[in-house]
Structure formats: C-alpha cells, structure tokens
Amino acid sequence: MKIDKIYIWIPWFLSIVLLFILSQTNLILKESTPQVYQVSLILDVEDESKYINLKKGVDAAANKYNIDINLITLNNVSQNEIIESEEENGTNGIIVLAKNDLKLGLTKTPIVVLKSKDMEVFDSGTNSASRKTVNIDYADMIKKLYDDFETDVDGNLPVYVFFNNRNLSGVKSEIDFLKLKQASNIILVEGDEKEFRTAIEDLVHSSKNAYVFSLDKNSTDSICKILGGSSVYNEHIQGFYCIGATTFFLNKLNDGTIDAITTVNEYDEGYLAVEMLMEDLKKTAYMSNIDMENMLIDKESLEDEDIVKQLFPID
C-alpha cells in the first residue's frame, strides 16, 4: 500500500518541479501584452474644437488598434518643426493636417498627410511607397458651392470672400476660382473677427447688400457670431456660403443664417487616416492614398437621415 502511494506522489512531485522550471525559463506560453502605439495628430490650427468630428473618427480607430493619440495644435511653431520634435521623442506614427507650407522629405517615422488634392507636400526624391495621403478636393468643393450660389444670384451685388489665412489648405485654389468667376465684384477680406466686423459694418453703413463666402472654419465661426449680434447685419447679407462643417455651422444652416455648406465626412477622414497609418506600421497593406468625397449641404439636406448620420456621428 505504501509503495502505491509512493508511485502516486512521485509523478505529482516531478510535475510540480517541471512546471516551476518552465515558469522560470519562459518556456510556458504566456499571454502577450498588446503593444500600445503612440501616434501624434498634428492639426493646422490652434483651436481643436473645429475638428471635433475628425477627432471622433481618430479616437474610434485608436480604440480599435490600441493607439494612444497625442493631439497637437499649432502656435508659433511650424508643422515641420513639430514633426521633427515628435520623431525625436519616439512617436510610432504621425498624422498631420497639412498647411500649404508643409514640405516633407524622408521621415524617420510613418506619416499620413491629410491635404488638398492639388497640393504636393513630398520632395521629388521621396519614395512613393512612403507617401500616404488623404486628399480633399477643394477645387471641387468651391465649385459645388458656387454652382448652388449661381442658381439665385444678383450679378450686380458684391461678393465678399472671408478667410483667416491664405496658407490654410485649399484656400488659395478657392480664391483663384472665385476671382475667375467674380472678377469685377469680388472683395477679399483676410484676417480675423476684427477685420471681418469692420468689413460688415462698412457694408451696412453703405446701405448695400452683398453675398458672403467663407473659406475656412475660423472665418465662418467669426462671421456667424458677428451676424448673430444684430439683425441689421443679416438684412444686408443676400446669401452666406461656407466651406467646412461643425455642429454650430449646421445649426446656423438650419436657422437660415447660412445658405449652403460644402464639406467631407470628417469622421471617416479621421478613421481612414488611422487605418492607413496602422497598415504602414504593421506592413499589412500598401494603400498610398484616399480621395474623400465632397458633400453639398443645404437646409433641406438636414431632413435626409443618411446625411445627418454623417454630419452628426455618435461617439
């Protein structure tokens, strides 16, 4: 009986010893810890609130791929300087909303550039496989907006074109298009709320009416706030057309302050940029560019459920 017990205990003891040895030598398969990727998202403005929907798309993809997003807004430092700094700090990847002065050579880190379709940011010597871009066709965007404007236009009225900075992506091509179409009527106003308010007050004091185009989100935000300050201002605006959408702008479209907006699905734009970057990091595919589809939005569009889902993505 004692011998039987010994036969039982010896294998048990040996198995315990073996498991201990295996655990100390890493021979047991352990569950690997998922890698957390550090990705820098570099905007083209100081105010991140203008990119809420894009950020929602980025965050959704980041959650799927186990990414930690470092959001960087612009102050007095160029995008090239920020990219160099992030590379030195060891970021795994970079997504950048390109301004017109961004120029990229060979980079140490995988990078995806969100840019105007007609803009070239990569040096000619850069390997084509490393040129990952999400493209927005601003020329088509301003054309769609102008076509809507042209359906009910008084050719005798001036066209005020407001923009914050010519260096923002797409703005130069939009100005060139409007100059071609409205050479004799166009009035360009570059600056911020102070300059815009002066231009609108001068229009009111002249007792004239005018059409308004706003070419970037900061400008649209300023114009909406100015017009909201007095009903007198609105009386002199024959039509208000802008590029880029936020929830605030869409509310202004709904209440009749804005007549039409052209935009892209910014949620998809952000999500696709992250997916493209991850494909590069994991070497799972080699998609080099994506062209975003433009949308023209008017008040009637807000009754379309599919369009509303694109404009108001759920977290």
C-alpha positions, 0 to 999 in steps of 0.5 A: 500500500505504501509503495502505491502511494509512493508511485502516486506522489512521485509523478505529482512531485516531478510535475510540480518541479517541471512546471516551476522550471518552465515558469522560470525559463519562459518556456510556458506560453504566456499571454502577450501584452498588446503593444500600445502605439503612440501616434501624434495628430498634428492639426493646422490650427490652434483651436481643436474644437473645429475638428471635433468630428475628425477627432471622433473618427481618430479616437474610434480607430485608436480604440480599435488598434490600441493607439494612444493619440497625442493631439497637437495644435499649432502656435508659433511653431511650424508643422515641420518643426513639430514633426521633427520634435515628435520623431525625436521623442519616439512617436510610432506614427504621425498624422498631420493636417497639412498647411500649404507650407508643409514640405516633407522629405524622408521621415524617420517615422510613418506619416499620413498627410491629410491635404488638398488634392492639388497640393504636393507636400513630398520632395521629388526624391521621396519614395512613393511607397512612403507617401500616404495621403488623404486628399480633399478636393477643394477645387471641387468643393468651391465649385459645388458651392458656387454652382448652388450660389449661381442658381439665385444670384444678383450679378450686380451685388458684391461678393465678399470672400472671408478667410483667416489665412491664405496658407490654410489648405485649399484656400488659395485654389478657392480664391483663384476660382472665385476671382475667375468667376467674380472678377469685377465684384469680388472683395477679399477680406483676410484676417480675423473677427476684427477685420471681418466686423469692420468689413460688415459694418462698412457694408451696412453703413453703405446701405448695400447688400452683398453675398458672403463666402467663407473659406475656412472654419475660423472665418465662418465661426467669426462671421456667424457670431458677428451676424448673430449680434444684430439683425441689421447685419443679416438684412444686408447679407443676400446669401452666406456660403461656407466651406467646412462643417461643425455642429454650430455651422449646421445649426446656423444652416438650419436657422437660415443664417447660412445658405449652403455648406460644402464639406467631407465626412470628417469622421471617416477622414479621421478613421481612414487616416488611422487605418492607413497609418496602422497598415504602414506600421504593421506592413499589412497593406500598401494603400498610398492614398484616399480621395474623400468625397465632397458633400453639398449641404443645404437646409433641406439636406438636414431632413435626409437621415443618411446625411445627418448620420454623417454630419452628426456621428455618435461617439 
